[in-house]
């Protein structure tokens, strides 16, 4: 029997840990012919079907999530029409908590696997030819001989040490994100999260974790992203992992953790402060700073602790920090959310994720919807469109704010421009609202919005802010431009602020290395042509950092960039 596990990822750089774990586990515990294929939601259904057909599987199992379920339904239906004998299996969080409904709405689906899939899949594949044994397999749902849907008892939680290392060949994950889990479950009961319905947290043995992490480190993968819901749920366990990574740092691999700031211990923080810059990324879910909201969703806000952790790590300058907010939660009206936004933005994380409530099947939030009149779209990703505190028009306003935050804050391309506008706004939220209102008016004029347009649009928007210096702001924006982009020609929006140095002067200064050798050791071994290609000189009538009207030279070294892609620079007076 030929079994094909199919993953449809959100992005090309993602890898699917679920299908890889199931493959490895089943190969160890069965004699199945099992393989994995991965696509993305950007692939056309017809192209995926063509590829699946050429693989000629007897069993086709899909890993289902909110971002891919619609495409999977289409693909699986087409495959069933082409070959009615193929056995199609759905598994994953999108189908685990409403299997009866999924089977009723998807006649092409043969079996649903709910919850953890490794052991259940192995048991199922052993007995797939004998349908009478299905009733003995916990964790599955199916149609019996009479066509009636049968939902078996849930499968027992697995021993974490039984789980295999997901990546058989790490070269397949080169230049992609490698996902890893050292624990399953969560100590918290946040009502919007599916982890809230699990009991307890299970951990792998620390020695197994170390052995597996060393595989990533030795292969020098780009990023390892822990999928543990709360990495620091058990402080001693987390500390041992951090210490091991610090001791074995290869200078390349980055590790991403989702942590709960309110339970972070001093020892954990002190270790992070010693790390190489870029070694660790922390994601902290704030969600709201409204106490009534936090209480209703069973979440301990502890914003003072979040502020302390964020400030401490920002001062150390070596940890990338990502803070999350959710719009559409109970008791959160527009004014309340503005406060939450301003509170979190005032911490100036490296990334500020403004998301919208998604009412997931099986989550506690489903039960809270009627109480708070939370209305959400009945199709994936089941996103809220209004509540008794937030109208649809207000949701739309927040959607525009989200877009502005993504373009002008999270991209890191406008760090100095945004800093200037914030200084001339009533509050942080107001900055992005003014940008959103200006951008909305531009949209109606059918103007294109390429990368250069985002700069010119920003310059146009400065007039909406009080007591601003338009000429100064143009130079600040140009400063952001040249440290992110290697100038090629002169963009239209910079025509009024042309470089004061002539090409001959720039060439002469660069060739002779009169300036660069004094400030950038990394450029010392470059040839003259390489130096021209990898550096830039700009003369400005303002200091773009202090706003002082004074001639300065900006030296830009494109061979060294930060995590946002901004080049290293020096300002010479």
Secondary structure, 3 states (H helix, E strand, C coil): CEEEEEEEECCCCCCCHHHHHHHHHHHHHCCCEEEEEEEECCCCHHHHHHHHHHHCCCEEEEECCCCCHHHHHHHHHHHHHHCCCCEEEEECHHHHCCHHHHHHHCCCCCEEECCCCHHHHHHHHHHCCCHHHHHHCCCEEEECCCCCEEECCCCCCCCHHHCCCCCCCHHHHCCCEEEECCEEECCCCCCCCHHHHCCCEEECCHHHHHHHHHHHHHHCCCEEEECCCCCCCCHHHHHHHHHHHHHCCCCCCEEEEEECHHHCCHHHHHHHHCCCCCCEEEEEEEECCCHHHHHHCCCCCCHHHHHHHHHHHHHHCCCEEEEEEEECCCCCCHHHHHHHHHHHHCCCCCEEEEEECECCCCCCHHHHCCCCCCEECCCCCCEEEECCCCCHHHHHHHHHHHHHHHHHHHCCCCHHHHHHHHHCCCCHHHHHHHHHHHHHHHHCCCCCCCHHHHHHHHHHHHHHCCCCCHHHHHHHHHHHHHHHCCCCCCCHHHHHHCCCCCHHHHHHHHHCCCCHHHHCHHHCCCCHHHHHHHEEEEEEEECCCCCCEEEEEEEEEEEEECCCCCEEEEEEC
